[in-house]
Amino acid sequence: MTEVAGLAPELEGAKEGMGSKPLASASERFTSYDVAAFEVPSGREENWRFTPQRRLRGLHQTTTFEAKPTVAVAGAAGVTVETVGRDDARIGEGGVPADRVAAAAWSAFTEATVVTLDGTPEPVTVTVTGPGEGATAAGHVQIRTTPHTVATVVVENSGSGTLADNLEVVLADGSTLHLVVTEEWADDAVHAGAHHFSIGRDATLRGVAVQLGGDLVRIVSTVNYRGPGGDAELLGLGYADANQHLEQRLLVDHGVPHCRSNVLYKNALQGNGAHTVWIGDVLIRAAAENTETFEFNRNLVLTTGARADSVPNLEIETGEIVSAGHASATGRFDDEQLFYLQSRGIPEDAARRLVVRGFFGEILSKITLPELRERLEAAVEAELAVTGI
């Protein structure tokens, strides 16, 4: 892939935390369930500097949540679905909000949907529908497994309106979860979500995040390990059109020994004002010996006027690790690839489509549900047709 300078600038103040205080380590990240504990961000803070706050519809300020999203769960035997109050003792086991919007959603929700997976149930679909155009909602969903469960869950986000929510995923010891989260919002939608992953001893998470729709979608994901042997693979795909903002922020916090993480996110951008943001933080604490981790972000810029920001960060507090690395690449179409395809009689427009399909193929191939994979492939094809690429 041909590198293009200036598409993913490392701006000054990259290590600024609350206010102007330098943030020395991800281990110092402030967390709280209380929205009042967070200052209203100015946009200069590290965790807000890429987000167009004027398009957040006040979620980062003092927000009134007059609605709630619609949550529907379709599953089978071995799946328990509960609607619980905020006083349920299980709420919060996944993690703690790390920014004002997540804390505001946590403080505002009145009912949470808890999905418990036991044994080897059939794939489960959780459908989250926005509150409707002009409305603002707070939501909360928790997905949890029992020990040694092997399950697949799809969380589909769609509809209109403004939504701030928290998704908790709590994996019991020895369990395996294949999780796909899709963002297929209407053009008017704004979604600011926080994903909290808590991985038990010898538990495995295989996650795929897909961002296709919405005016602004900002997802902050945090992975924590509760015991040795935890394994997390986080894959992501984003496709931004003109004036669309897609933001993916991750922190993988290795705090116990003998755990693994692998992160791969890919974004494509087309149209004036299309903007993707990927921030990937990996923290290996002093106690996390024998950690194995790698993170990689790739961005494919399809037209002029689009911008991709990509910042990988890796902090290591112990020398006793198996491996650790990170990488980022942003570029346009590779002329050699196009020439190769055209030299074999493939028209230029078809060749360009093949390049994009191949770019995303690595991610889409990890989705184990054929119908879902085919639907998302069709959605990518529809995106390609927008500018006739």
FENGIHU-V680317 format. One record per backbone hydrogen bond with DSSP energy under -1.0 kcal/mol. CO is the residue of the C=O (numbers start at 1). NH is the residue of the N-H. E is the energy in kcal/mol with one decimal. If there is no record, write none. Layout:
co=CO nh=NH e=E
co=CO nh=NH e=E
//
This chain:
co=4 nh=7 e=-1.0
co=13 nh=16 e=-2.0
co=15 nh=23 e=-4.2
co=16 nh=46 e=-1.9
co=18 nh=21 e=-1.6
co=21 nh=17 e=-2.2
co=25 nh=28 e=-1.7
co=26 nh=29 e=-1.7
co=34 nh=37 e=-1.4
co=35 nh=38 e=-1.6
co=45 nh=48 e=-1.6
co=45 nh=49 e=-1.4
co=48 nh=51 e=-1.2
co=51 nh=53 e=-1.3
co=52 nh=55 e=-2.0
co=53 nh=56 e=-1.9
co=56 nh=59 e=-1.4
co=58 nh=61 e=-1.6
co=64 nh=66 e=-1.0
co=67 nh=138 e=-1.1
co=70 nh=129 e=-2.7
co=72 nh=127 e=-3.2
co=74 nh=125 e=-2.5
co=76 nh=79 e=-1.2
co=78 nh=118 e=-2.4
co=80 nh=116 e=-2.9
co=82 nh=114 e=-2.9
co=84 nh=112 e=-2.8
co=85 nh=88 e=-1.8
co=88 nh=91 e=-1.3
co=90 nh=93 e=-2.0
co=97 nh=32 e=-2.0
co=99 nh=103 e=-2.1
co=100 nh=104 e=-2.4
co=101 nh=105 e=-2.4
co=102 nh=106 e=-2.2
co=103 nh=107 e=-2.4
co=104 nh=108 e=-1.2
co=105 nh=109 e=-1.8
co=112 nh=84 e=-2.7
co=113 nh=142 e=-3.0
co=114 nh=82 e=-2.5
co=115 nh=144 e=-2.8
co=116 nh=80 e=-2.5
co=117 nh=146 e=-1.7
co=119 nh=150 e=-2.3
co=124 nh=154 e=-2.9
co=125 nh=74 e=-2.7
co=126 nh=156 e=-2.8
co=127 nh=72 e=-2.3
co=128 nh=158 e=-2.2
co=129 nh=70 e=-2.1
co=132 nh=135 e=-2.2
co=135 nh=162 e=-2.5
co=136 nh=67 e=-1.6
co=137 nh=164 e=-2.2
co=139 nh=166 e=-1.4
co=140 nh=113 e=-2.1
co=141 nh=168 e=-2.9
co=142 nh=115 e=-3.1
co=143 nh=170 e=-2.8
co=144 nh=117 e=-2.7
co=146 nh=149 e=-1.8
co=149 nh=176 e=-3.1
co=151 nh=178 e=-2.7
co=152 nh=124 e=-2.5
co=153 nh=180 e=-2.4
co=154 nh=126 e=-3.5
co=155 nh=182 e=-2.7
co=156 nh=128 e=-3.2
co=157 nh=184 e=-2.7
co=158 nh=130 e=-2.5
co=159 nh=186 e=-2.5
co=160 nh=132 e=-2.0
co=161 nh=190 e=-2.1
co=162 nh=137 e=-2.5
co=163 nh=192 e=-2.5
co=164 nh=139 e=-1.8
co=165 nh=194 e=-1.8
co=166 nh=141 e=-2.1
co=167 nh=196 e=-3.1
co=168 nh=143 e=-3.2
co=169 nh=198 e=-3.0
co=170 nh=145 e=-1.9
co=171 nh=200 e=-1.1
co=172 nh=175 e=-1.9
co=173 nh=148 e=-1.4
co=175 nh=204 e=-2.7
co=176 nh=151 e=-2.3
co=177 nh=206 e=-2.8
co=178 nh=153 e=-2.8
co=179 nh=208 e=-2.5
co=180 nh=155 e=-3.2
co=181 nh=210 e=-2.9
co=182 nh=157 e=-2.4
co=183 nh=212 e=-2.7
co=183 nh=213 e=-2.3
co=186 nh=189 e=-1.6
co=189 nh=215 e=-2.8
co=189 nh=216 e=-1.5
co=190 nh=163 e=-2.7
co=191 nh=218 e=-2.9
co=192 nh=165 e=-1.5
co=193 nh=220 e=-2.4
co=194 nh=167 e=-3.0
co=195 nh=222 e=-2.5
co=196 nh=169 e=-3.0
co=197 nh=224 e=-2.7
co=198 nh=171 e=-2.9
co=199 nh=226 e=-3.6
co=200 nh=203 e=-1.9
co=201 nh=174 e=-2.4
co=203 nh=231 e=-2.2
co=204 nh=177 e=-2.5
co=205 nh=233 e=-2.6
co=206 nh=179 e=-2.7
co=207 nh=235 e=-2.7
co=208 nh=181 e=-2.7
co=209 nh=237 e=-2.5
co=210 nh=183 e=-2.7
co=211 nh=239 e=-2.1
co=215 nh=245 e=-2.2
co=216 nh=191 e=-2.5
co=217 nh=247 e=-3.0
co=218 nh=193 e=-2.5
co=219 nh=249 e=-2.8
co=220 nh=195 e=-3.0
co=221 nh=251 e=-2.1
co=222 nh=197 e=-3.2
co=223 nh=253 e=-2.8
co=224 nh=199 e=-2.8
co=228 nh=202 e=-1.7
co=230 nh=260 e=-2.5
co=231 nh=205 e=-3.0
co=232 nh=262 e=-2.2
co=233 nh=207 e=-3.2
co=234 nh=264 e=-2.3
co=235 nh=209 e=-2.5
co=236 nh=266 e=-2.3
co=237 nh=211 e=-3.1
co=238 nh=268 e=-2.4
co=240 nh=270 e=-2.2
co=241 nh=244 e=-2.1
co=244 nh=275 e=-2.7
co=245 nh=217 e=-2.4
co=246 nh=277 e=-2.3
co=247 nh=219 e=-2.4
co=248 nh=279 e=-2.5
co=249 nh=221 e=-3.5
co=250 nh=281 e=-2.7
co=251 nh=223 e=-2.8
co=252 nh=283 e=-2.7
co=254 nh=285 e=-2.8
co=258 nh=229 e=-1.8
co=259 nh=292 e=-2.0
co=260 nh=232 e=-2.0
co=261 nh=294 e=-1.2
co=262 nh=234 e=-2.7
co=263 nh=296 e=-1.9
co=264 nh=236 e=-2.1
co=265 nh=298 e=-2.4
co=266 nh=238 e=-2.1
co=267 nh=300 e=-2.9
co=268 nh=240 e=-2.6
co=269 nh=302 e=-3.1
co=271 nh=274 e=-1.7
co=274 nh=307 e=-2.7
co=275 nh=246 e=-2.5
co=276 nh=309 e=-2.7
co=277 nh=248 e=-3.0
co=278 nh=311 e=-2.5
co=279 nh=250 e=-2.9
co=280 nh=313 e=-3.5
co=281 nh=252 e=-2.6
co=282 nh=315 e=-2.8
co=283 nh=254 e=-3.2
co=284 nh=317 e=-2.7
co=285 nh=288 e=-1.6
co=287 nh=289 e=-1.7
co=289 nh=258 e=-2.7
co=291 nh=322 e=-2.2
co=291 nh=323 e=-1.6
co=292 nh=261 e=-2.2
co=294 nh=263 e=-2.5
co=295 nh=327 e=-1.6
co=296 nh=265 e=-2.2
co=297 nh=329 e=-2.2
co=298 nh=267 e=-2.2
co=299 nh=331 e=-2.3
co=300 nh=269 e=-2.1
co=305 nh=273 e=-2.9
co=307 nh=276 e=-1.9
co=309 nh=278 e=-2.3
co=311 nh=280 e=-2.0
co=313 nh=282 e=-1.9
co=315 nh=284 e=-2.9
co=319 nh=321 e=-1.5
co=320 nh=290 e=-3.6
co=323 nh=293 e=-1.8
co=325 nh=295 e=-1.5
co=327 nh=297 e=-1.6
co=329 nh=299 e=-2.3
co=330 nh=4 e=-1.5
co=331 nh=301 e=-2.9
co=334 nh=338 e=-2.0
co=335 nh=339 e=-2.7
co=336 nh=340 e=-2.5
co=337 nh=341 e=-2.2
co=338 nh=342 e=-2.8
co=339 nh=343 e=-2.3
co=341 nh=344 e=-1.0
co=341 nh=346 e=-1.7
co=342 nh=345 e=-1.9
co=347 nh=351 e=-2.6
co=348 nh=352 e=-2.3
co=349 nh=353 e=-1.7
co=350 nh=354 e=-2.1
co=351 nh=355 e=-1.9
co=352 nh=356 e=-2.0
co=353 nh=357 e=-2.7
co=354 nh=358 e=-2.5
co=355 nh=359 e=-2.0
co=356 nh=360 e=-2.1
co=357 nh=361 e=-1.6
co=360 nh=363 e=-1.1
co=360 nh=364 e=-2.4
co=361 nh=365 e=-2.2
co=363 nh=366 e=-1.7
co=364 nh=367 e=-1.6
co=369 nh=373 e=-2.7
co=370 nh=374 e=-2.6
co=371 nh=375 e=-2.0
co=372 nh=376 e=-2.4
co=373 nh=377 e=-2.3
co=374 nh=378 e=-2.1
co=375 nh=379 e=-1.8
co=376 nh=380 e=-2.2
co=377 nh=381 e=-2.1
co=378 nh=382 e=-2.1
co=379 nh=383 e=-1.8
co=380 nh=384 e=-2.3
co=381 nh=385 e=-1.5
co=383 nh=386 e=-1.2
co=384 nh=389 e=-1.7
//
